[in-house]
Amino acid sequence: MMNFNFIPKSEQNQKYYYIDNDLMQYPDAWLYIVYSKRGPGKTYSVLDLCRRSDIKFVYLKRTIADVNNLCAGSGSPDGGTSKFALDLSPFKPINRDKGTDIRCFKINDGIAGFYDVDFDEEKQKYFPVGAPYGYVFAVSAIAKYKGFNLDDCDVMIYDEFIPQLWERVSRTEGQAVLSFYNTVTRDRIKRGLPEIKLICLANATQVSNQLFDCLELIDNVVDMELKRKKCYYNEYRGIMVHKIMDEEFPDAIREAMTGIERATQGTRFAQVEYGGDFAYDNIHVINKPSMREYKPLCSFKHQTTTYYCYRKSGKIFISRIHHDGVKHFDLNDDIQCVQFWNQYGFDFRIALFEDKVDVDCYSAYNVIYNFKKIYNVA
């Protein structure tokens, strides 16, 4: 276990989330996925733990523009920044509460670092001092990052890994993040070092996101949502998923609703922002009809899971219930993927909109509904 400086639960402010508890409860996990409504302090908690533990980290944001925004109040190390510059760094609230002054400075396109700063009275600018607390990288530019060594970093943080509805995201983003994790990890185990902890944080907007799909976690998270469970842990895979619940904060005082909360009550926007629910996904679509009179139609493989399709008088059932003897399509193969879409997929999607498709798991629904987002078909 890394030398984290954990705050005992008895000393924690019970109004906020502490990543400390997840790391202490699941010390053998390599991946911690934490999602919630807006506001319990996810990013604050992880960055402050690294700061007070003197553990260097890698902090991931989606785009180069995101990284540049973090540096808006700092500029580059050699250029410094004015004391009046806008500070959009995630360390800003930590600086406010802890009396620190940590800012983000651009190093290269899509790369930055978090540093202590010193103020030059003559130039009226802040400049970085000493080694960085951690580095910032843009996921969209990961292909550029080759031949470097970050073995002094013990934690990787992917902030806001679930995209907003209006964001355009690469369909291979999940693979890119895990590939970058492997690049940073390199041969740590062979050298007797612990695995890097990958901590992914987000507000609950879309369960059908690139990281969940790549790791084939969509059905596990949907099961958590349907059963109102706060945690999923797979010991063999070393993956922990935590949905932060309101009941975890016994000392939190419910303040009067703001104007926007009152105005949006009952909307999907409010369910996501103030409830932490995947309200933009139809997670209640799962239905398991009787198999009587259903005949095998075809099967398809997405990632490592095979789904079997059945038909009965205009109704389609997509399931993980095995059958043999019909056409099989491996969607990981570009040619078979196009063949499936042309022969079955397009019609399945139309039938889905006409309420003529049943599924026994949400991931099956997601593949058909989001087929053209997931796969590059015309």
HELIX and SHEET records of a PDB file:
HELIX    1   1 LYS A    9  GLU A   11  5                                   3    
HELIX    2   2 ILE A   19  GLN A   25  1                                   7    
HELIX    3   3 LYS A   42  SER A   53  1                                  12    
HELIX    4   4 ILE A   64  LEU A   70  1                                   7    
HELIX    5   5 LYS A   92  LYS A   98  1                                   7    
HELIX    6   6 VAL A  139  LYS A  144  5                                   6    
HELIX    7   7 GLU A  173  THR A  185  1                                  13    
HELIX    8   8 GLN A  210  CYS A  214  1                                   5    
HELIX    9   9 ILE A  218  LYS A  227  1                                  10    
HELIX   10  10 ASP A  246  GLU A  248  5                                   3    
HELIX   11  11 GLY A  259  THR A  264  1                                   6    
HELIX   12  12 ARG A  268  GLY A  275  1                                   8    
HELIX   13  13 ILE A  283  VAL A  285  5                                   3    
HELIX   14  14 ASP A  334  PHE A  340  1                                   7    
HELIX   15  15 TRP A  341  GLY A  345  3                                   5    
HELIX   16  16 PHE A  346  PHE A  353  1                                   8    
HELIX   17  17 TYR A  362  TYR A  369  1                                   8    
HELIX   18  18 PHE A  371  ILE A  374  1                                   4    
SHEET    1   A 8 THR A  81  SER A  82  0                                        
SHEET    2   A 8 LYS A 125  ALA A 138 -1                                        
SHEET    3   A 8 PHE A  57  LYS A  61  1                                        
SHEET    4   A 8 VAL A 155  ASP A 159  1                                        
SHEET    5   A 8 LYS A 197  ASN A 203  1                                        
SHEET    6   A 8 LEU A  31  SER A  36  1                                        
SHEET    7   A 8 ILE A 239  LYS A 243  1                                        
SHEET    8   A 8 CYS A 231  ASN A 234 -1                                        
SHEET    1   B 4 THR A  81  SER A  82  0                                        
SHEET    2   B 4 LYS A 125  ALA A 138 -1                                        
SHEET    3   B 4 ILE A 111  ASP A 120 -1                                        
SHEET    4   B 4 ILE A 102  ASN A 108 -1                                        
SHEET    1   C 5 HIS A 328  ASP A 330  0                                        
SHEET    2   C 5 LYS A 295  HIS A 302  1                                        
SHEET    3   C 5 THR A 305  LYS A 312 -1                                        
SHEET    4   C 5 LYS A 315  SER A 319 -1                                        
SHEET    5   C 5 VAL A 357  VAL A 359  1                                        
END                                                                             
